[in-house]
């Protein structure tokens, strides 16, 4: 092997080593990014679950409130009717 071939082999081996190190670093960074994205997805899921529970609570409270208003209206009408009968 002559000198030119040896220089070419050294340059190619060095380039391969650099690309290998860069690929390893990129893979590690990608794994870290995926872990962070997974955590964000879990937090978003918790937020959605919390919002659903809140919506269910509000829906339940509105239902109970409308029932209470209905009962109040009935009591008010009976009270007004009883006052008219007393006269």
MODELLER restraints for C-alpha pairs under 7 A, 6 or more apart:
rsr = mdl.restraints
at = mdl.atoms
